[in-house]
Amino acid sequence: GYQRRVHGVATALTSHVMFFAEGHDCWQGPDRTVRVALVCGNRGLTRVTEDGKCTYRMRLETPAVCTQEALNAVEEELRAAQKGPSRRHRR
C-alpha cells in the first residue's frame, strides 16, 4: 500500500482528521505523509494540496462523518430537488 502506518485520527466538532505517515520514499526527500480532513458531504475527494515536499493535505467529503441533523438537512434538500422547481418559478 501507499502508506505503511496510520498515525492517528483526531476528532473536532465539525470534522475528523486522519494522518498517514511513513509512506513511500520521496525522491531526495522524506517519506510521504498525508493529512486527510473528513467533512460532512457527499462529493468525495474535493481538494489535494502539497504543503511541502512530499507532505500532502486532502479534503474528503463523506456522509460517514455527518451528524444526524446534517443528514436530515441533506435529505430535505434531496426531496425538494426531486420534486423539481416550485410552481411559482415555472413559466
Secondary structure, DSSP 4 states (H G I P E B T S, - for coil): --EEEEEEEEE-SSEEEEEEEEESB-TTSPBPEEEEEEESSSSEEEEEEEEETTEEEEEEE-GGG--HHHHHHHHHHHHHHHH-S-GGG--
